[in-house]
Amino acid sequence: MSLQWLAGLLDADGSIGLERVGKNYTPYVSLVSNTNPVIVEEVKRIAKEQGWNVHVLYDGASRKRNARPCWQVRAKGKKASVPVLSTLVPLLVGKKAQAELVLEWCQGPLRRTSLSDRDTAIVDNVRSLNATGLNPTN
Protein backbone atom coordinates (compact mmCIF):
# COMPACT_ATOMS: atom_id res chain seq x y z
CA MET A 1 0.00 0.00 0.00
CA SER A 2 2.87 2.42 0.71
CA LEU A 3 4.03 2.60 -2.92
CA GLN A 4 0.51 3.28 -4.18
CA TRP A 5 0.14 6.08 -1.62
CA LEU A 6 3.52 7.51 -2.65
CA ALA A 7 2.60 7.38 -6.35
CA GLY A 8 -0.63 9.26 -5.60
CA LEU A 9 1.33 11.83 -3.63
CA LEU A 10 3.82 12.25 -6.49
CA ASP A 11 0.92 12.68 -8.93
CA ALA A 12 -0.60 15.37 -6.69
CA ASP A 13 2.30 17.16 -4.96
CA GLY A 14 5.46 16.08 -6.75
CA SER A 15 7.22 16.73 -10.02
CA ILE A 16 9.32 14.86 -12.55
CA GLY A 17 11.57 16.59 -15.02
CA LEU A 18 14.87 17.43 -16.61
CA GLU A 19 16.65 20.34 -14.96
CA ARG A 20 19.02 22.37 -17.09
CA VAL A 21 22.49 22.60 -15.54
CA GLY A 22 24.75 24.61 -17.82
CA LYS A 23 24.48 22.98 -21.25
CA ASN A 24 23.32 19.64 -19.85
CA TYR A 25 20.07 18.29 -18.40
CA THR A 26 19.83 16.42 -15.11
CA PRO A 27 16.83 14.19 -14.39
CA TYR A 28 15.01 14.64 -11.09
CA VAL A 29 12.03 13.26 -9.22
CA SER A 30 10.56 15.46 -6.52
CA LEU A 31 8.48 12.89 -4.64
CA VAL A 32 6.71 15.54 -2.64
CA SER A 33 6.82 19.21 -1.81
CA ASN A 34 4.83 19.62 1.38
CA THR A 35 4.42 21.63 4.57
CA ASN A 36 3.41 18.66 6.72
CA PRO A 37 6.47 17.10 8.43
CA VAL A 38 4.55 13.87 9.11
CA ILE A 39 4.02 13.35 5.37
CA VAL A 40 7.65 14.24 4.62
CA GLU A 41 8.88 11.71 7.21
CA GLU A 42 6.67 8.98 5.75
CA VAL A 43 8.03 9.67 2.25
CA LYS A 44 11.57 9.48 3.61
CA ARG A 45 10.76 6.20 5.37
CA ILE A 46 9.38 4.63 2.18
CA ALA A 47 12.37 5.87 0.15
CA LYS A 48 14.79 4.38 2.67
CA GLU A 49 12.84 1.11 2.71
CA GLN A 50 13.14 0.98 -1.10
CA GLY A 51 16.86 1.79 -1.00
CA TRP A 52 16.42 5.02 -2.95
CA ASN A 53 18.97 7.81 -2.72
CA VAL A 54 16.90 10.89 -1.88
CA HIS A 55 17.65 14.13 -0.10
CA VAL A 56 15.43 16.65 1.64
CA LEU A 57 15.42 20.33 0.74
CA TYR A 58 14.05 22.77 3.28
CA ASP A 59 12.47 25.86 1.73
CA GLY A 60 11.58 27.62 4.98
CA ALA A 61 8.65 29.96 5.34
CA SER A 62 8.33 32.61 2.68
CA ARG A 63 7.63 36.22 3.53
CA LYS A 64 4.00 35.77 2.57
CA ARG A 65 1.51 36.11 5.36
CA ASN A 66 0.54 32.78 6.97
CA ALA A 67 3.24 30.93 4.99
CA ARG A 68 4.55 27.71 6.49
CA PRO A 69 7.91 25.98 6.08
CA CYS A 70 8.05 23.55 3.19
CA TRP A 71 10.15 20.43 2.56
CA GLN A 72 10.90 18.71 -0.72
CA VAL A 73 12.00 15.05 -0.91
CA ARG A 74 13.99 14.67 -4.10
CA ALA A 75 15.99 12.17 -6.15
CA LYS A 76 18.37 14.00 -8.48
CA GLY A 77 20.54 12.61 -11.24
CA LYS A 78 20.32 9.47 -13.32
CA LYS A 79 21.50 7.02 -10.62
CA ALA A 80 19.01 8.35 -8.08
CA SER A 81 16.06 8.88 -10.45
CA VAL A 82 16.01 5.56 -12.34
CA PRO A 83 15.17 3.30 -9.35
CA VAL A 84 12.40 5.66 -8.22
CA LEU A 85 10.88 5.98 -11.70
CA SER A 86 11.21 2.26 -12.49
CA THR A 87 9.26 1.42 -9.35
CA LEU A 88 6.58 4.12 -9.58
CA VAL A 89 5.84 4.35 -13.34
CA PRO A 90 3.27 1.51 -13.29
CA LEU A 91 1.44 3.18 -10.40
CA LEU A 92 1.32 6.75 -11.71
CA VAL A 93 -1.66 8.31 -13.45
CA GLY A 94 -1.25 12.08 -13.85
CA LYS A 95 2.52 12.18 -14.20
CA LYS A 96 2.99 8.85 -15.96
CA ALA A 97 3.93 10.50 -19.28
CA GLN A 98 6.65 12.64 -17.64
CA ALA A 99 7.97 9.59 -15.80
CA GLU A 100 8.16 7.50 -18.98
CA LEU A 101 9.90 10.29 -20.90
CA VAL A 102 12.45 10.98 -18.16
CA LEU A 103 13.09 7.24 -17.78
CA GLU A 104 13.67 7.02 -21.55
CA TRP A 105 16.11 9.95 -21.23
CA CYS A 106 17.97 8.17 -18.42
CA GLN A 107 18.25 4.96 -20.41
CA GLY A 108 19.73 6.77 -23.40
CA PRO A 109 23.37 7.62 -24.09
CA LEU A 110 25.42 10.10 -22.07
CA ARG A 111 24.94 13.52 -23.66
CA ARG A 112 27.94 15.85 -23.44
CA THR A 113 27.67 18.25 -26.34
CA SER A 114 24.55 18.02 -28.45
CA LEU A 115 21.06 16.60 -28.31
CA SER A 116 19.52 14.31 -30.91
CA ASP A 117 16.11 15.14 -32.34
CA ARG A 118 14.57 12.60 -29.94
CA ASP A 119 16.41 14.15 -26.97
CA THR A 120 15.06 17.57 -27.92
CA ALA A 121 11.55 16.13 -28.25
CA ILE A 122 11.82 14.55 -24.78
CA VAL A 123 12.96 17.82 -23.20
CA ASP A 124 10.22 19.79 -24.95
CA ASN A 125 7.49 17.26 -24.09
CA VAL A 126 8.48 17.07 -20.41
CA ARG A 127 8.53 20.87 -20.23
CA SER A 128 5.12 21.08 -21.89
CA LEU A 129 3.61 18.41 -19.64
CA ASN A 130 4.92 20.16 -16.54
CA ALA A 131 3.53 23.49 -17.74
CA THR A 132 0.08 22.29 -18.74
CA GLY A 133 -0.46 18.81 -17.33
CA LEU A 134 -1.75 17.73 -20.75
CA ASN A 135 -0.14 14.98 -22.81
CA PRO A 136 1.41 16.34 -26.04
CA THR A 137 2.17 14.13 -29.04
CA ASN A 138 5.49 12.34 -28.45
N, C-alpha and C positions, 0 to 999 in steps of 0.2 A: 504493500500500500504506500510506503514512503516514496518510491520513485514516481508513482502516479501523482501523488500530491505535489512533489517537486516539479514535475513536468507542467502541471496546472499553474503552479506559481510562476514558472519561467514564462509560460504563455501570457500570464496576466501582468507580472511585475518585473520581468527580466528582459534581456536583449541579447541578440546574437548578431555578430557582424565582423567586418574587416576594418581595423583601425589603421589609418595611414600614419606611418612613422617614417619621416623623410620621404624617400622614393619607394619604399616598400609598404606592404600591407601585413598587419599582424592579426590573426584570428583571435576572437575573444567570445566568451560566453559569460554574461552577467546573469547568474542564476536568479538573483533577486536584488532589488534596490528597495529597502524598506526601513521604516522608522520603528518597528517593533522588535526589540532585542530578542524576544522569545522565538520569533520566526527566524531571525538571523542565526541564532544558536542551533535551531533544528536543521536548517540548511547546512550549516557547518558540520553537524553530526552526521548527516546523510553523506555528505561529500567525503568525510573521513572514512566512514564505513565502506564506501565504494573505492577508496584508495585514490581519489582525485586530488590533484594539486591545485588548490584554490587559495586565494588570499582575500582578506577583508579590507575594504577601503572605508574609512570613516569620513563622511562629508561634513559632519557638524551641523549645527543649526544655522540657517541663513539669517540674514538681517530682517527678513520678512516677519511681520507680526504673527505670533502663534506658531512659528516654524519649530519643528522638532529635529533633533539629530537624525541622520540617515546613514545606514550602512549598506554597502554593496558587496556581495560575495561573488567573486569573479575568477574564472579560469582564463589565463591569457597566454597566447602563443600556441603553436601547433601541438606540442607535446602535452600541454595541459588541456586543450580544447577537444582533441580527438576522442579521448575516453568519455568525456561528458556527453558530447554529441552522439557518439556511437550508442551509448546507453539510452539516451532520452529521445532520439529521433522517432522511434516507433510510437512513443507515447504523446508526442506533441500534436497539437491541432493548429493553433493560430500562428505559431512560428516554425512550423514544420518546413516550409519552403526555405526560409533563411538557414535553418539547420542543415538541410540537405545541400544547399549551395556552399556553405562554409565548409562542410565536411568534404565536398568535392574539391574545393580549393586546397584543403589540407592534404588530400591524397595525391595532389598533382606535384609537378616538379618544383624544386627550389627556384624561386624567381629572384634574380639579382639585378637585372638591368631593364628588361622590357617585358611587357605583358602580351600574351597571345590574344587573339580575338575572343577566345572562350574566357580567358582570365578577365578581360575587360567587361564581358557580358556578365560574369559572376559578380564583379564589384558593382556594376551598375544596377543589377537586379536586387542585390542585397540592400543597397542604398535606397532604392525605390520601395522595396518592401518595408524597410524600417521607417520610411517617411510616410507611407500611406496605409500600410497594413494589407494592401491588396496584392494579389499574385500577378506579376507581369508575365508576359510570354518569355520563356527561357531561351 
